[in-house]
Amino acid sequence: MNQKKNNLIGEIQILSNKHIENLESIQNITLMEEKIHDLVIDLESLNNEYKNLAIRIPKLEEKLAKNEVEIVKIEKELNQYELIMCKKFIKLDNDIESIENIENRIYKLEEVLKSISSKNLTSQFDEINKKIESFEILKSNLREKLLSFERKKDLLIKKQCQLNNLNLKDELIELEKKISTNEYNNEIKKRIIEKENKENDEIAKTAVEISSMVGELKEINNRLTKLSCTLNESKYIHVEKIFKQKLAKKVVLKKAIKDLDLCYRVLDSSILNFHEIKMEEINLTLFELWKKVYTGNDIEYIKIKSKAVNNVGDKRKSYDYAVVMVVDGNEIEMRDRCSAGQKMLASILIRIALCEVFCHQCPIIALDEPTTNLDVNKVENISEMLTDLVSYRMNGLPSKPKDDCCVEERMELEESWANSSKAAKIFSNFQLIVITHDIQLTHLLYRNFKPEYIYQLKKECDGTSKITAHRSIE
């Protein structure tokens, strides 16, 4: 009896334990159902968000296209406005130059008028009149002397006739003496006549000069009258005011042009410095990424070389870029000298370097088929590099080292990155989007990142595309 009792008690205990286990399993099932219900709700909300985003994408793309068209239109309008302003500046310079020429002409006319003033003309006329009067007096005196000589000559002739009639020798001698003196007087008369002719010539010459000066004076007066009429025209009434306005505008424009030229030079210098700094940062990032990802020994590192191009007639700076690889310390252009895998690896690293340098406010990187033409080892290196990149962008540090050698490499990498401008580029919400058909890369990224979902895009039988979220890669 005791044994049966003990057996029954044991069975009861076992049944009670099973009951407890059943209750716990029921509770677990209830909890699992609640979790499944919550997950279904989350999935529905995510699907709704995805649908909303899918609806918004075409509108955003349309808005982006419109903005691009507006930007092109605004650039064209700015170029047209620049051309119009250049034409206006040229026209303004021509107007200012024509006004300056008119001013110079007016100034020269004023100088001529000052030099030929009415007072100077009056004094010259007075002097000429005085000379004419003196010449007239001299001429009258000479005529009186000539008349006196003629009288004396007639008297001598009469005397000679008387002497001839009287036949007086003494009178004849006296008459001869008088005649001899008369010959002397004839010489004097000739000299006086010559002098009179000379004075007459001078008088005629002076009269010609006076007439020419009178003609010039009339011409100057006519020109003054014409200029006065021209200046009294409606378009020249406010010429002084307009000239002052144009002069002030010219001074302001020259100052503005000088300031704009200074700003242009400063901006151009700043752009060149910015370009040099960013190229150094890009090449530093490429150096670090290439050393970390590339496992071969033939290429030490890669860099981007830029060369300024001087375009005739274009003040804007333009550059030619070339990707070069350093082999045994020598720079060689990669074009037509590297494999397809090396080319693809370089393109990925360049995109990542550009994102690192320029997209410091964009916590997202999207890569489309990053492993095309890459072999297995380089695919693994790409996955490790992406892991380190995401870890650094989120935490500021590279991935954890696997051995002591990697610790030294990480310290060197951390020091070089800390010295670059990437030290402040840390985002707790950083995202990496990888679009790929490479199953190996997908497994490696899943192993390294352990994402909550993996999205698979595939076509249905009816030709439509469908995105499916998977919690596991299996």
C-alpha positions in Angstrom: 0.0 0.0 0.0 2.7 2.4 0.9 4.5 1.6 -2.3 1.3 2.3 -4.3 0.8 5.5 -2.4 4.3 6.7 -3.2 3.9 5.8 -6.8 0.6 7.8 -7.0 2.3 10.7 -5.2 5.1 10.6 -7.8 2.7 10.4 -10.7 0.8 13.4 -9.2 4.0 15.3 -8.9 4.9 14.5 -12.5 1.5 15.6 -13.7 1.7 18.8 -11.7 5.1 19.6 -13.2 3.7 18.9 -16.7 0.8 21.1 -15.9 3.1 23.9 -14.9 5.2 23.4 -18.0 2.0 23.5 -20.1 1.0 26.7 -18.4 4.4 28.2 -19.1 4.3 27.1 -22.7 0.8 28.6 -23.0 2.2 31.9 -21.6 5.1 31.7 -24.0 2.7 31.1 -26.9 0.7 34.1 -25.8 3.8 36.2 -25.6 4.9 35.0 -29.0 1.5 35.7 -30.5 1.7 39.2 -29.0 5.2 39.7 -30.5 4.0 38.3 -33.8 1.0 40.7 -33.7 3.4 43.6 -32.9 5.7 42.6 -35.7 2.8 42.4 -38.1 1.7 45.9 -37.1 5.3 47.1 -37.5 5.5 45.4 -40.9 2.2 47.0 -42.0 3.5 50.4 -40.8 6.7 49.9 -42.7 4.8 48.9 -45.8 2.7 52.0 -45.5 5.8 54.1 -45.1 7.3 52.4 -48.1 4.2 53.1 -50.1 4.1 56.7 -49.1 7.8 57.1 -50.0 7.1 55.3 -53.3 4.3 57.8 -54.0 6.5 60.8 -53.1 9.5 59.7 -55.1 8.0 60.7 -58.6 6.9 64.0 -57.2 10.3 64.7 -55.8 11.9 63.6 -59.1 9.6 65.9 -61.0 10.4 68.8 -58.6 14.1 68.1 -58.9 13.8 68.2 -62.7 11.9 71.5 -62.5 14.5 72.9 -60.2 17.3 71.9 -62.6 15.4 73.5 -65.5 15.0 76.7 -63.4 18.7 76.7 -62.5 19.6 76.4 -66.2 17.2 79.2 -67.0 18.6 81.4 -64.2 22.1 80.8 -65.4 21.1 81.9 -68.9 19.5 85.0 -67.6 22.6 85.8 -65.5 24.8 85.4 -68.6 22.5 87.7 -70.6 22.4 90.2 -67.8 26.2 90.1 -67.7 26.4 90.8 -71.5 23.9 93.7 -71.2 25.9 95.2 -68.3 29.1 94.9 -70.3 27.5 96.7 -73.2 26.2 99.4 -70.9 29.6 99.9 -69.4 31.2 100.2 -72.9 28.5 102.7 -73.9 29.0 104.7 -70.7 32.8 104.8 -71.3 32.2 106.1 -74.9 29.7 108.7 -73.6 32.2 109.9 -71.0 35.0 110.0 -73.6 32.8 112.1 -76.0 31.9 114.5 -73.1 35.6 114.8 -72.3 36.4 115.6 -75.9 33.6 118.3 -76.0 35.1 119.8 -72.8 38.6 119.9 -74.3 37.2 121.6 -77.4 35.3 124.2 -75.3 38.4 124.8 -73.2 40.6 125.3 -76.3 38.0 127.8 -77.7 38.0 129.7 -74.4 41.8 129.9 -74.5 41.7 131.2 -78.1 39.0 133.7 -77.1 41.2 134.8 -74.2 44.2 135.2 -76.4 42.2 137.2 -78.9 40.3 139.4 -76.6 38.6 142.6 -77.5 41.1 144.7 -75.5 44.1 143.3 -77.4 42.4 143.9 -80.7 41.6 147.5 -79.7 45.2 148.2 -78.7 46.5 146.6 -81.9 44.1 148.8 -83.9 45.2 151.9 -82.0 48.9 151.1 -82.8 48.2 150.5 -86.4 46.2 153.8 -86.7 49.0 155.6 -85.0 51.5 154.1 -87.5 49.2 155.1 -90.4 48.9 158.7 -89.1 52.7 158.9 -88.7 53.1 157.6 -92.2 50.6 160.1 -93.6 52.4 163.0 -91.8 55.7 161.8 -93.2 54.2 161.5 -96.6 52.8 165.0 -96.5 56.2 166.4 -95.3 58.0 164.6 -98.1 55.5 166.1 -100.6 56.1 169.6 -99.3 59.8 169.1 -99.6 59.4 167.8 -103.1 57.2 170.9 -104.0 59.9 173.2 -102.6 62.5 171.5 -104.7 60.3 171.9 -107.7 59.9 175.6 -107.0 63.6 176.0 -106.6 64.2 174.2 -109.9 61.8 176.4 -111.7 63.4 179.4 -110.2 66.8 178.2 -111.3 65.6 177.7 -114.8 64.2 181.2 -114.8 67.5 182.6 -113.5 69.4 180.7 -116.2 67.2 182.2 -118.8 67.8 185.6 -117.4 71.5 184.9 -117.4 71.4 183.7 -120.9 69.5 186.8 -121.9 71.8 189.1 -120.0 75.0 187.2 -120.9 76.5 187.9 -117.6 79.3 185.6 -116.8 79.1 186.1 -113.1 75.5 185.2 -113.0 76.2 182.2 -115.2 78.8 181.0 -112.7 76.4 181.6 -109.9 73.7 179.7 -111.8 76.1 176.8 -112.5 76.9 176.7 -108.8 73.1 176.7 -108.1 72.6 174.0 -110.8 75.3 171.9 -109.1 73.6 172.4 -105.8 70.3 171.5 -107.6 71.8 168.2 -108.8 72.6 167.5 -105.2 69.0 168.2 -104.4 67.9 165.8 -107.1 69.8 163.0 -105.4 68.1 164.0 -102.2 64.8 164.0 -104.0 65.4 160.4 -105.3 66.2 159.2 -101.8 63.1 160.8 -100.5 61.0 159.2 -103.3 62.5 155.8 -102.5 61.8 156.3 -98.9 58.3 157.4 -99.7 57.7 154.2 -101.8 59.1 152.1 -99.1 56.8 153.7 -96.6 53.9 153.2 -99.0 54.7 149.5 -99.3 54.7 149.2 -95.5 51.4 151.0 -95.3 49.9 148.6 -97.9 51.3 145.6 -96.1 49.9 146.9 -92.8 46.5 147.4 -94.5 46.6 143.8 -95.8 47.4 142.6 -92.3 44.6 144.7 -90.8 42.1 143.3 -93.3 43.2 139.7 -92.7 42.9 140.2 -88.9 39.5 141.7 -89.4 38.5 138.7 -91.4 39.8 136.3 -88.7 37.9 138.3 -86.1 34.7 138.0 -88.1 35.3 134.2 -88.5 35.9 133.9 -84.7 32.8 135.9 -84.0 30.8 133.6 -86.3 32.2 130.5 -84.6 31.3 132.0 -81.2 27.8 132.7 -82.4 27.4 129.2 -83.7 28.8 127.7 -80.5 26.5 129.9 -78.4 23.6 128.7 -80.5 24.7 125.1 -80.1 25.1 125.5 -76.3 21.7 127.1 -76.1 20.1 124.0 -77.7 17.8 121.9 -75.5 20.2 118.9 -75.4 23.1 121.1 -74.1 21.1 123.3 -71.6 21.8 120.9 -68.7 25.1 119.6 -70.1 27.1 120.7 -67.0 24.6 118.9 -64.7 24.7 115.8 -66.9 28.4 115.9 -67.1 28.7 116.0 -63.3 26.3 113.1 -63.0 28.1 111.1 -65.6 31.4 111.9 -64.0 30.1 110.8 -60.6 28.7 107.7 -62.2 32.0 107.0 -63.9 33.9 107.4 -60.6 31.5 105.1 -58.8 31.6 102.5 -61.6 35.4 102.5 -61.6 35.4 102.0 -57.8 32.8 99.2 -58.2 34.8 97.6 -61.0 38.0 97.8 -58.9 36.2 96.3 -55.8 34.7 93.6 -58.0 38.0 92.8 -59.5 39.5 92.6 -56.0 36.7 90.4 -54.8 37.1 88.2 -58.0 40.9 87.9 -57.3 40.3 87.0 -53.6 37.6 84.5 -54.5 39.7 83.0 -57.2 42.6 82.6 -54.8 40.3 81.1 -52.2 38.9 78.7 -54.7 42.4 77.6 -55.7 43.4 77.1 -52.1 40.2 75.2 -51.4 40.8 73.0 -54.4 44.4 72.3 -53.3 43.2 71.4 -49.8 40.4 69.1 -50.9 42.7 67.4 -53.4 45.2 66.7 -50.6 42.4 65.3 -48.4 41.1 63.1 -51.3 44.6 61.8 -52.1 45.2 61.1 -48.3 42.0 59.2 -48.1 42.8 57.2 -51.3 46.2 56.4 -49.9 44.7 55.1 -46.6 41.9 53.1 -48.3 44.2 51.6 -51.0 46.7 50.4 -48.4 43.9 48.9 -46.4 42.0 47.2 -49.3 44.5 46.3 -52.0 46.4 43.1 -51.3 48.7 43.1 -54.3 52.3 44.3 -54.3 52.5 45.8 -57.8 50.7 49.2 -57.0 51.8 51.0 -53.8 48.9 53.5 -53.8 46.8 55.6 -56.2 46.1 59.4 -56.3 44.3 61.9 -58.4 46.4 64.5 -60.2 45.0 67.8 -61.4 46.4 70.1 -64.0 45.2 73.6 -64.7 44.0 74.2 -68.3 44.5 77.7 -69.7 41.6 78.4 -72.1 42.2 81.4 -74.3 39.6 84.1 -73.7 38.1 82.4 -70.7 39.1 83.7 -67.2 37.5 80.7 -65.4 39.9 78.1 -64.1 39.4 74.6 -65.4 41.3 71.4 -64.6 42.2 68.1 -66.2 42.1 65.2 -63.8 43.9 61.9 -64.1 44.1 58.8 -61.8 47.7 57.7 -61.4 49.2 54.7 -59.7 52.5 54.8 -57.9 54.7 51.8 -58.9 58.3 51.7 -57.4 58.0 55.4 -56.6 57.0 56.4 -60.2 53.7 57.9 -61.1 52.0 56.1 -64.0 48.5 56.9 -65.4 46.1 54.0 -64.8 44.2 54.4 -68.0 44.9 51.4 -70.3 47.6 50.1 -67.8 45.5 48.3 -65.2 43.1 45.4 -65.0 39.3 45.6 -64.8 39.4 44.6 -61.2 41.9 47.3 -60.3 39.9 49.8 -62.2 36.7 48.9 -60.4 38.4 49.0 -57.0 39.9 52.4 -57.8 36.5 53.7 -58.9 34.9 52.5 -55.6 37.6 54.0 -53.5 37.4 57.3 -55.4 33.7 57.5 -54.8 34.2 56.8 -51.1 37.0 59.3 -50.8 34.8 62.0 -52.5 32.0 61.2 -50.1 34.4 61.4 -47.2 35.7 64.8 -48.2 32.7 66.6 -49.6 29.6 64.9 -48.0 30.3 65.6 -44.4 26.7 66.5 -43.8 25.3 63.5 -45.6 25.3 60.4 -43.4 24.6 57.9 -46.2 26.6 56.2 -48.9 25.0 54.1 -51.8 27.1 51.7 -53.9 25.7 50.0 -57.0 27.4 46.7 -57.9 30.7 47.6 -56.2 32.3 44.2 -56.9 32.0 43.9 -60.6 35.2 42.4 -62.2 36.7 41.8 -58.7 38.2 38.5 -57.6 37.4 36.7 -54.3 40.2 38.3 -52.2 39.3 41.8 -53.3 35.6 41.2 -52.5 36.6 40.2 -49.0 38.8 43.3 -48.7 36.0 45.5 -50.0 33.6 44.1 -47.3 36.2 44.7 -44.6 36.9 48.2 -45.9 33.1 49.0 -45.8 32.9 47.6 -42.3 35.8 49.9 -41.2 34.3 52.8 -43.0 30.9 52.5 -41.3 32.5 51.9 -37.9 34.6 55.0 -38.3 31.7 57.2 -39.5 29.5 56.0 -36.6 32.1 55.7 -33.7 35.1 57.7 -35.0 37.4 54.6 -34.8 38.3 51.8 -37.3 37.2 48.2 -36.8 38.6 46.2 -33.9 42.0 44.6 -34.5 42.4 40.9 -34.7 46.0 40.6 -33.5 48.9 42.8 -32.3 50.0 43.7 -35.8 46.6 45.0 -36.6 46.8 47.1 -33.4 49.8 49.0 -34.8 48.1 49.5 -38.1 45.0 50.8 -36.4 47.1 53.3 -34.4 48.7 54.6 -37.5 45.4 54.8 -39.3 43.7 56.5 -36.3 46.6 59.0 -36.1 46.5 59.8 -39.8 42.7 60.2 -39.8 42.8 62.4 -36.7 45.1 64.7 -38.5 42.8 65.0 -41.5 39.6 66.9 -41.7 37.6 63.7 -41.3 37.9 63.8 -37.5 34.6 65.7 -37.0 32.6 63.5 -39.4 30.9 61.2 -36.9 27.2 60.2 -37.4 25.4 57.9 -35.1 22.7 57.4 -37.8 25.1 56.6 -40.7 23.7 54.3 -43.4 25.3 52.2 -46.1 23.2 51.0 -49.0 24.7 48.3 -51.2 23.0 47.1 -54.4 24.6 43.9 -55.6 24.1 40.5 -57.2 27.2 39.1 -55.5 26.1 36.5 -53.0 29.6 36.4 -51.4 29.6 40.1 -50.7 26.1 39.8 -49.3 27.1 37.1 -46.9 30.2 39.0 -45.8 28.3 42.2 -45.2 25.6 40.3 -43.3 28.2 38.7 -41.2 30.0 42.0 -40.4 26.9 44.3 -39.9 24.2 41.9 -38.8 21.4 44.1 -40.2 17.8 43.8 -39.0 16.5 43.3 -42.6 17.8 42.4 -46.0 15.8 43.5 -48.9 15.5 41.4 -52.0 14.3 42.8 -55.3 12.9 40.2 -57.8 10.4 40.0 -60.7 7.1 38.3 -60.4 5.6 36.1 -63.1 3.5 39.0 -64.4 6.6 41.1 -64.9 6.2 43.4 -61.9 9.0 44.0 -59.4 8.7 43.2 -55.8 10.8 44.0 -52.8 10.8 41.4 -50.0 12.3 42.0 -46.5 14.2 39.1 -45.0 15.4 38.8 -41.4 18.0 36.2 -42.3 20.1 35.7 -45.3 19.4 31.9 -45.3 
